[in-house]
Amino acid sequence: MNTSSTVPIGFLNRRLEIDTMTLAANGEFTWVPLATVWGGFAQLTPTERDADGRIVGIARWRFTIRWRDDVTSSSRIVYNGRIFRLVATADPTGDQRYLVIEAEEELR
């Protein structure tokens, strides 16, 4: 994905749900929808991580959406029933046109 101030025509062609975590009335944290946006994504190089003495494969993804200031590392993306935990967000050119998000897929 090109990180210049323009995105290729047709790249933002997927409907992505952005969820945020909130404290419910019962004192428990829960996910609630924040917005549904158009976005694009690409898989990054898979990595591995040690989890309790075993190697676990990690699927990393880079999402691009139009700029929003309410998406943080405590948000998540849901696409076609798949859940992606946000690792980092960035405005690659500083002009607040697009938001680039790195995320890890939660495997169920």
Phi, psi and omega per residue, in radians:
M1 nan 2.225 3.087
N2 -1.175 2.267 3.137
T3 -1.776 0.367 3.036
S4 -1.269 -3.102 -3.075
S5 -1.327 -0.033 3.072
T6 -2.095 2.607 3.110
V7 -1.995 2.411 -3.130
P8 -0.964 2.488 3.113
I9 -0.969 2.315 3.104
G10 1.523 -0.069 -3.116
F11 -1.246 -0.655 -3.142
L12 -1.495 1.224 -2.982
N13 -2.077 0.307 3.128
R14 -2.142 2.458 3.076
R15 -1.535 2.075 -3.100
L16 -2.014 2.348 3.043
E17 -1.685 2.274 3.061
I18 -1.849 2.184 3.133
D19 -1.942 2.678 3.056
T20 -2.229 2.641 -3.141
M21 -1.569 2.384 3.139
T22 -2.398 2.778 3.114
L23 -1.560 2.069 -3.127
A24 -1.365 2.920 -3.124
A25 -1.049 -0.490 -3.127
N26 -1.439 0.060 3.109
G27 1.553 -0.014 3.122
E28 -1.717 2.633 3.076
F29 -1.431 2.497 3.139
T30 -2.546 2.713 3.100
W31 -1.556 2.365 3.058
V32 -2.292 2.532 3.116
P33 -1.094 2.334 3.067
L34 -1.734 -0.779 -3.106
A35 -2.911 2.750 2.943
T36 -2.014 2.176 -3.002
V37 -2.303 2.817 2.981
W38 -1.477 2.397 3.136
G39 -2.723 3.021 3.058
G40 -2.302 2.776 3.130
F41 -2.669 2.803 3.106
A42 -2.569 2.534 3.117
Q43 -1.385 2.402 3.064
L44 -1.614 3.104 3.137
T45 -1.087 2.188 3.115
P46 -1.081 2.610 3.113
T47 -2.248 3.053 3.091
E48 -2.231 2.671 -3.132
R49 -2.491 2.541 3.070
D50 -1.433 2.134 3.115
A51 -2.222 1.840 3.134
D52 0.965 0.761 3.069
G53 1.475 0.065 3.093
R54 -2.233 2.630 -3.134
I55 -1.470 2.266 -3.134
V56 -2.106 2.307 3.080
G57 -1.345 2.418 -3.132
I58 -2.084 2.160 3.067
A59 -1.638 2.019 -3.139
R60 -1.841 2.483 -3.073
W61 -2.317 2.650 3.014
R62 -2.062 2.093 3.104
F63 -1.832 2.588 3.025
T64 -2.250 2.246 3.068
I65 -2.337 2.958 3.013
R66 -1.179 2.674 -3.032
W67 -0.956 2.352 2.981
R68 -2.487 2.483 3.123
D69 -1.734 0.065 -3.105
D70 -1.860 0.181 3.091
V71 -1.759 2.144 -3.089
T72 -2.288 3.116 3.121
S73 -1.201 -0.141 3.043
S74 -1.647 0.147 3.063
S75 -1.668 3.037 3.012
R76 -2.516 2.831 3.083
I77 -2.002 2.396 3.044
V78 -2.079 2.218 3.121
Y79 -2.419 2.091 3.136
N80 0.875 0.734 3.115
G81 1.416 -0.094 3.115
R82 -1.598 2.495 -3.080
I83 -1.994 2.316 -3.108
F84 -2.147 2.117 3.123
R85 -1.507 2.196 -3.112
L86 -1.263 2.316 3.128
V87 -1.808 -0.712 -3.109
A88 -2.748 2.646 3.047
T89 -2.239 2.609 -3.125
A90 -2.678 2.595 2.961
D91 -1.808 1.636 -2.925
P92 -1.090 -0.432 -3.111
T93 -1.985 -0.107 3.107
G94 1.358 0.152 -3.095
D95 -1.812 0.121 3.099
Q96 0.945 0.704 3.037
R97 -1.700 -0.692 -3.105
Y98 -2.344 2.683 3.056
L99 -2.070 2.189 3.105
V100 -1.800 2.257 -3.029
I101 -2.156 2.240 2.992
E102 -1.755 2.371 -3.051
A103 -2.515 2.765 3.044
E104 -2.004 2.396 3.129
E105 -1.365 2.298 3.070
E106 -1.451 2.082 3.140
L107 -1.605 2.341 -3.091
R108 -1.820 nan nan
